[in-house]
Amino acid sequence: MHADVPVQPRFDELHCVVADQAALGEGALWSMREQSLYWVDILGHRLMRLQAASGQVQEWRLDQEISAIAERRSGAGLLVALRRELALLDPAAGATAITRHAGPEPERSGNRFNDGKCDSRGRLWVGSMDFACQAPTGALYRFDPDGRWSRHEDGMVVTNGPTWTLDESTLLFNDTVKGQVWAYDFDREAGTLSGRRPWLQLAPADGVPDGMCTDALGRIWIAHWGGSCVSCHHPETAVELGRVRLPVSQVTSCTFGGPDLRTLYITSARQGLSAAQLEAEPLAGSLFAVTVDGGGRPAGTFAA
């Protein structure tokens, strides 16, 4: 990390941007092209978009789960992960106007896709998981713009992430059920991983790692499922530098957006909460935001 990176992040007061009741809010993505935030309700089969300037929220309903989202670099619309396949979807043409790409694991019928992001070369890295969150059948895949799949990690129950260090020399990936974040050496040109090693183990009281992102200063931000926070970490040592606390327990993903990329958007979920917990967390499933020093960087786009 560069010497002038502040040790602790500075941020203002958290606020609720969109009060929602998403069963499983996830997949936050800032569109530089549209100056809008996309996110999903995986189990509610919904894609949402917040237009930052006007505050208008639009929603599209699909016929199945939708999780990871990537903006297309040159084509219109998005590349999205559905239950067991990918699809090109142009919200401007309606959620039914999609072109589907077969998934890489037809033999794993109990799986669905979960989190994913594009690297700087325009390849999508997306994880799968056991729908019941019990079997170690989750894997990490790379989907290339020419339509080829390759598997790069296997044997996890629930996968989340990934994110990269600023120089893209390291990929971080979450083995959520075990509370672990793994680091891999990343070959940016070849798109391959090596040298897997433990990077962070969350304490049980802090929940488990869900979605994460990297800011413009190189710090790593991690959403805590069951931990009511997003924590900020040093990219080399994984030492916690600070945390944003939320009024909901199931914190699911985070990304930087806004005109100056200084707004950290945070999604949440209601899934798995009891009636008493839901009463105590009326904003569970909502979208939150906080302004952070240093800001973020544009999300990777799919090169097709």
N, C-alpha and C positions, 0 to 999 in steps of 0.2 A: 504494500500500500504506500502511496506517496506520503511524504513526511508531513504535508500540511493538511491531511485529512483530520477533521476534528475527532477527538476521542469519543465524545458523546453526541448523539444526534439531538438537534433542537427542533421542536415541533409545537404547533399551537393546539388549541382545544379541539378534541374530536367532535364531529357532528354527524348526525344521520342525514344522508343525502336523499335516499329513497326508502321510506318505510314500507317494507314488503314482508310477506310471510313465506319466503322461499323455503321449501323443504330442504334443499341442498344447494344454496347459492354458491357459485364457484366461477372459475375461469375468467377472472377479470382481465380485460385487454383494452388498452387505450389505442384508438385509431388516430394516428397523426393526420391521415388524409381527411377524415371526417370531423376531427376535433370532438370526438364522442367516446364514451366508455361503453364497451360491450361486456356483458356478463350473462351467466346462465343459471337456471334452476334445473339441475341435472334430473332429479326425480320428478319434477313438475313438467318436464319436456318443454321448457321455455327458453327462448333467447331474448334478451333485453338490450336496449340501447338508451343511454342517457346522453342527450345533446347538451354539452356543458354550458354553452352560451344562453340557451333558452330555458334549460331545466326540463325540457320535454322528455318524457319516457315513452318509448315504443316497445311493443312486445309481439313476438311471433311464437306460435305454438306448433310443435312438431309431433310426429307420430311415435316418437321414442326418445330415449335419453340423449342429451347433448352435453358434452363436457368441455373439452379443450377447443379453443378458438385461435385462429391465426389470420391476419389480414393478408390478402394476396398482393404481391409486389407490383404486378402489372395488370392482371386481370381484375374484373369487378368482383366485389364481394369478399367472402371469407372461405377458408378451409376449416371445416369443423369435424370434431370427432363425435360420431353417434355411438349407439350401443356397441356395435361390433364392426363398424366400417367408418370410413371417412367420406366426406361429401363436400363438394363445392356448392356454396349457398350464397345467393345474392339477395340480401334482405329487400333491396329496392324492387325486386321482381316477385317477392312473396316467398314464404318459407317452404312452399311446395315446389319451387323451381330449383331443384337440386340435381347435381350429377354425382353419382355414388362411385366410390372406389372400395373394392373388397378388402377386408381386414386380413391380417397376417396369421391368425390363429383359429382356423375353423374347427380344430379339434378340441378347443377349450370352450365348450358351450356354456359353462357357468361364468365366464368372464364378461366384463364390459371395459370399454376405454375409460380413462380418468383424465389426469392432468397432462398438459403438454405445452411446448413452446418451440419456436423456430430459432435456429442459430443464425449467425451472420451470413452464412452461405445459402440461406433460404431453404434449409431442410427442417422438417418437423420432427421433433423428438417427443414421443407420446408414450405414456405408460398404460398398461392394462391392469386389471385387478379382479379378484374374486367378488362377484356381486354380493355374496353372503358375508364377505369380509372374514373368511375363515381359512380357506385353502391357499397354500403358497403357490398360486398359479399366475401371479402377476409378473409382467416382464416390461422391459424398456425397449422400444423400437425406434428406428429412424426411417422416416418416409421421405424419399427423394422426389424432386420435381418431375423426374421421368417415370414415376409410378412404382419404383422398386422399394421393397421392404427389406430391412435387416434387423436382427435381434442382437441387443448388446448387453442385456442383463436379464436375469431370470430368478424365479424362486421367491418372490415377495408376495405378501398377501394384498396389501394396498400400496400402490405407488403414487408418489406426488413429486412436484417439481416438474422439470429441472430448472436450474438457473446456472449461469456461468460467471466466473470472475471477469473483471473488466477486460483483461487481455485474452480471454477465452482459452487460457491454458488449462483451466480446471472446470469440470462440470460437477455440480452438486445435485444430489438426487436423494429423495426421502423414502425410507422404508418405514412407513407411517406406523403400522401396528407395533413395531418394536421400538418406536420413539427415536429412530436413528437417522442421521444425515450422513450419507457417504460422499466422499470426494473421489474423482477419477481424473487422471491425466487425459486431456482432450486434444486430439490432433485435429485442428481446425480444417486443414486441407483434405485429409482423408475421411474425416467424420468418424473417427474410431475412439474407443475408450481403452484405458489400461491403468494399472497401478491402483486398483480400488483400495481405499483405506477409510477408517472411521474419521469423521470430521466433528460430529457433535452427537451427544446422547442427552436427550431431555430428561429432566427429573420427572418422576410420576406426577407430582403436583402441578407441573407445567403443561400437562396434556401431551399431545403428540404432534409432530411436525406435519403441516398440510402444505398449502401452496407457498411459494416464496419468489422473491425477485432481488435484483441487484440495483443499487442506486448509482448515481453518476460519480460518487466518491469511492465506489468499490465495496461499500458495506452491503451485507446480506440481510434481508428482511424476511422473517419466517412467521407465517400464520400458525397459531396454536389451536388445534382442535381440542376442546376440553380445557383450554388454558386461559381463555378470556383475554388474549393479548396478541400483538404482533411484536416479536423481538428483533433487535438489530444487532448484528454481529460483525466482528472483524473478519475479513475474508481469509486471512492466513491462519490465525490462532483460534477462530471461532468464539473468542471471548465475547460475552454479551456486553454491548455498549449502551443499551437502553431498551425501553419497551413502551409501546402504546397500549394502554389498557382500554378494554371495551366493555359495554354493559351486557354482553352476550357471551356465552361460554364456547359455542361451536364456531370458531373463527377459521375461515376456510382458504382464502386466497388474498393476494395483495398485488397491486401494480401501481406505477407512477403515471400520472396523466395531468391534464389541464394544459393551458396555453404555454406555461413555462416548465411543465413536467415536475412541478413541486407539490402536487397533490397526490398523496398516497391513498388510493381507493382500496377499501377492505370489504370483502363479502362475508356472509355468515349463513348459518343453517339452523333449522328447527328439528331436523331429523334426530330421533333418539331421545328427545327431551320429554320428561313426564309432564302431566298436567300442572303439577306444582311448579316445576321449573319454567314452563311456558308462562305461567302467571307472574313469576318473578322476573322473566326476561321478555317483556312485551315487544321488544324490537328484534328478537331472534329471527333471522332470515332477511334482515334489512341490509342495505348498502350504506357504508360509512366512509368518511373522508377526514384527512388531517393534512395540514400543510407542513412540509418537512424541509429543513435546510439542505442545501446541496442539490436536491431534486433527483430525478431519475434520468433514464435514457430511453430512446425509442425502442419499442418492442421489435423483435425480429419478424420479418415478413416471409411468406412462402413464395418461392421464386418460380411461380407458374401461374 
